[in-house]
């Protein structure tokens, strides 16, 4: 297992320094709606934050249904659909959307949402963080920005990276968020991450980021992969050419 990454000033400075040298790629709306999401970096404890309450929630029928929608999944024994046991050390916040939402219900997501009229992308990002998980981010919490990602469902997503502090206490808004999880950054640098698979519906490779016993697809997976390579590793990387699975196209 990859060693936990220490949550300290050195990590914060490293992320900020790498993001400062990144030349952000922006996409025009071209008739699409604009949205903003946040990669929020905080500390985590494996015992306190490592549980996923959906462990064992899928019966055999439900598991087969979910597996049938995931491209390129060969070793199905490792797929649980949960991120049990992924906390520990420096982490980012990941939410599971509630099941009654009209857009992408029940899926994994970074905190975020649509940009309202008159808002900047940054204003929308911080507003959505407060509305969804109850965190108020100070202006100096911003570490930098990643590339826009145009989605199949008609959005251009602008991602930001924030340093929330070790004492951050996110609380899920039950109208939008089923649960909030702290996922160790070590999960992003697993030897089996990322995965790229082909689908007949597109010439672009689908990106999959393994977290625990689940796979995170674009757009969230693409943003997390660029966070790993650009912010953590300092390696210039573009991700807007990576494809989403068909189930995320609507």
N, C-alpha and C positions, 0 to 999 in steps of 0.2 A: 504493500500500500504506500502511496505517496505521502511523505511527511507533511503534517499541517504547516501552514504558512503563518508566521507570527504577525499578529496585528499590532503594528507599532508605527512610530513616526517615519522610520526608514521606508516602510511599505508605502505610506501615504506620499512621501516625497518621490519615490520611484514612480508611482502611478501618475502623479502630477507632471513629472519631468517628461515621461514618455508621451503623455497626451499633449503636452505643449508643443512637441515637435511634429505632431500628426497633422497633415494637411487634410482637413475634413472635406469629404466629397458630398456635395449637395445635389438633390434632384428636384426639378420643377414639379409642381403639382400635376399639370397636364390633365386637369379634370378630376384628379383624385383628392380625397380629403387628407388633411394633415393631422398627425398625431405625434406625441412625444412619450418616451419611456425613460426609465431611470435604472441604471445599475448602481445599487446602493451598497457600499462596502461598510461592513461592521464586524464586530467580533462574534465568536460563537463558541459554545461549549458542547462537546459531543454528547454528554449525558443530559444536559438541560434542553438542548435544541435539536437533538437527533431523531426525534420520533415523527413518523408520518402516520396520522390517524387512519389512513386508508389501507394500512397493511391488512391483507386478507379480505379486502372488500369484494374482490371479483370471484364469482363462481366460475365453473368451467365454461359455461355458455358465454358469459360476458367476456371472459378472457379471450376466447376464440374470436369473438366479434371484434375486439380491439386489435388483436394481432392481425386480422385480415386487412386492416386499414394502413398498416405500417409497412412501407417498402423496404426490401432488403434485409428483413429480420430472419436470420438463419437459426441462431441458437435461442429458441423461444423459452428454454428452461430458465434463463437468466432474467427474463422479463417479468416484472411484478407490477409495473404501473405505479410504483411508489418511489419516494426518495428517502426511505428509511435509512438512518445511519450515515447521512452525508454531512452532518455538522462537525465542526472542530476547527479552531483557529480562525484566521481571516476568512470572511465569508461574504456572500452577496445575498440579497433578499429576493426570494422567488415566491410568487403567489399562485394559488390555484383558484381559477375563476369559478364563481357560483354556477350551478347547473341551469338556472332559469334565465341567464343572459341571452340576448338574441345573437350576439356575435361571439363565436368560439366558446360556448359554455363548457365548463369543467376542465378547460385546458390550462397548462402552465403558462405563466406570463410574468413579465417584469411590470412593476407598477407603472401605470400610464394610461393615456386615453387621448381623445380628440382635443385639438387646439381650438378653443372658442374664438369667435370673431373679436378682433382687437387685441388678442393675446400674442405674445411671442412664444416660441417653442419652449424656451426655458421657463417662462411663467406657467405654461400649461403643465410642464413636467413637475414642478414643485407643488402646484395646486393638486394635481392628481395623486401625488404621494401623500399629501395631507388628507385628502378625501378617502383614499383607499385604505391606507394603513396608519393614519394618525400621526405621521412624523412631520414636524415643521423643520425644514432644512434652512439653515442660515446661509447667506450669500457666500461666505467663505468655505462652505461645504462642497462647492462645485470644484471638481478636479479637472474636468475637460469634457470634450464632446467626441462622439464617434460618427461614422458615416450614416447618411440617410439610407433607409432600406425601403424600396417600393414593394408593396405587397400585392398578391393576387386578388385580395379582397377589396382593393381600391383605396389604399392608404399610402402615404409616404411617411415613414416613421423616423423621427429624429431622436437618437439616444444620447443621454447625458450620463456622466459618471459622478457620483457623490460620495463623500466620506461622512458617514453618519455619526461616528463616535462610538466608543465601546459600550456606552450606557444606553444606546438607542433601544427603545421599547415599542416596536411596531404592534399595532392592534388592528385586526381585520375589520373592515366595515362590512357587516353581513349582507348588505344590499348588493355588494359587488365582489367581495372576496370570501371564498370559503375557508382559506387558511393561508398563513404566512410562514415561510420556511427560511432558515439560515442554511445556505449551502456553501460548504467550504470551497475556497478557490482551488484547493488541491484537486477537486473533482474535474476541473477544466483542463488540468494537465495530466490526466490519466493517459497511460500508454495507448489505450484504445480510442482516444479522442483527438479530433473528430472523426466521424465516419462519412463517407460520400457514396451514395448509391444512385443508380440510374433508374429512371422510370420511362415507360413508353410514351407518356403524355408530354414529355419535354426533352429538349436537348441539353438542358442545364442539369448539373448534378444536384441532388437533394443532400443538404447537410443535416447531419444528426449529431447531437452532442449528448453522450451518455452521462446521466446523473443518477447514481444509485442503481435502481432496477428499472429505469425508464429512459426514454430517448426524447430529447428536446429538439424540435425542428424549427426552421426559420418561420417567422422572423426572429423569435426569441433566441433560437439556437445560433443564428448568424451573428446577432449582437453579442452574445456571450463569447463566441469564438473570436470576434474582433477585440473584445475586451481583453481576452487572454493574450492574444498575439501583440496587439498594439500597446495596451496600457501596462500589462504585467511583464511581457517579454521584450517590449521595445522593437518589435519587428513590423515594418510596414506591411499591411495586409488589407485587401479589399474583399468585401463579402456580398456586395449587392448583386453579384451574378449567381449566387447560390439559390437553388430552387426550394420551394415549399412542397410538402406532400399534397396530394390531391385533396385530402380531407380539409386542408386549410385554405383552399382556394375561394371559399365562399364567405 
